[in-house]
Amino acid sequence: MKLKLKRLKLGAGRPIAFIHEGAARKLNLHLGDRVEISHGRKKIIALVDLVRERIKPNEAYLSEEITSFLKIEPGDTIEVTLALAPISARYIAKKLSGIPLTKKEITTIIKDIVSNALTEGEVAYFVSATYEHGMSLKEIIYLTESMYKTGKSITWQKGMKIVDKHSIGGIAGNRTTPIIVSICAAAGIVMPKTSSRAITSASGTADVVETLAKVDLSIPELKKVVRRTGACLVWGGSLGMAPADDKLIRVERLLSLDPESQLIASIMSKKLAVGSKYVLIDIPYGPQAKVSKKRANRLRKSFLDVGKHFNLRMRAILTDGSQPIGNGIGPILEIKDVLRVLERNDPPKILEKKSIMVAAEILEMTGKSKKGQGKSLAKKLLDSGEALNKFNEILDAQGRKKGGLKTAKFKHDLKAKTGGKIKSINNRLTNYLGRILGCPLDKAAGIYIHHHKGEKIKKGETLLTLYSETKNKLREAINFFKKTKIISFH
């Protein structure tokens, strides 16, 4: 059926066609069905949403994901036909039965996720199947390869040793990346670091660096920055690498599931896409971390096995994830922590210690220092100001932003009702508290942690300072803190 495009600026995050109920009846379409939309030689699969008013039976609204792909304008004519379920839906049903998938089957599923040929419901079945039945090493390798090859990748001059690091996440204030990249780049290591925005935490590395510089670079812009400085700190979502990952993560968030196989494939596909030859994986473990120590050890082995298949020089380290790492939680508060470490200005001790430790692993792995001497070199690069200079070089090359780092308009101190020794600080609840305050969208919002696990405090001492741009969010956060046990004492 031919329909005329009517203007509607809508970014839905996926291709959606809004069709009049009358036209849908003629095409035998129902809400959520797939349709193929074509204009000229271009075609795209979209999901159907039904409309009763504001458009005529011969008209359609299309989300911007469709109009930009087909390069069409209001008034243009499109062809809409019913699209049958792809064969990948059968492969998902096979995995739901607990039967391992072949390379061809996994590749087909990932290609169909990228092209939106599978509905979110079908993607949810795939996520559930891999969570329930797991994946063999072969399946994880196939998944990694298909996720990597269905997106863009970066090529470098022959012989360049590209180095990368990645944390599996989940730990509040774990903003080691800008510090590690600055130390390693100051030592002459090439690190084109792509990072994510916050998914469930109060902020991601991209959210934090964005307070000082542009992070949404294109691949040519990224390469220009790396040629100039030896490193970068950019948002991976702007590069079009491993696009299936974003779609899988969105469904995983809705289901509150985090399949181990997809966690590994997600990270490794992005390392391959950026052209990495040396990779360090940080696996924090603990009671409120993403993984227990037992699962962390299993993950470590899987990462190393997958890395070996792709001929990567890899290290995977287990780190303490029992409490927040820095003092600041939230984009501006976290970048202030980073600057305190780089500027050698009363740095947060846990953040400084972990950054030096991880940087040392990379320095030794790449041969920039001898075994056992990585920590002394990392500290020397910090103390001399070389790491800070490199950080500033990177910010300038990416496009430094003007303005200061002001915290949010409203703040409130939460004080200890009793004295004692801090037994634990709950990571998950701390991240959730940060989001209540407005993080990561409100970059000035967040939490400042005055005391960490193991410290003795007196009654009336400030435990946390909360920052928010609105009184309502601040009040909601205070109430949440009172109802939950974010900090516990011996």
Secondary structure, DSSP 8 states (H G I E B T S, - for coil): -EEEE-------SS-EEEEEHHHHHHHT--TT-EEEEEETTEEEEEEEEEE-SSS-TTEEEE-HHHHHHHT--TT-EEEEEE----THHHHHHHHHTT----HHHHHHHHHHHHTT-S-HHHHHHHHHHHHHH---HHHHHHHHHHHHHTS------TT--BEEEEE----TT---HHHHHHHHHHTT-BEEEEE---SSSS--HHHHHTTTB-----HHHHHHHHHHHSEEEEEGGGTT-SHHHHHHHHHHHHHT---HHHHHHHHHHHHHHTT-SEEEEEEEESTTSSB-HHHHHHHHHHHHHHHHHTT-EEEEEEEE-SS-SSSEESHHHHHHHHHHHHTTSS--HHHHHHHHHHHHHHHHHTTSS-TT-HHHHHHHHHHTTHHHHHHHHHHHHH-B--S-----SEEEEEE-SS-EEEEEE-HHHHHHHHHHTTTTTSTT-EEEE---TT-EE-TT-EEEEEEESSHHHHHHHHHHHHHS-SEEE-
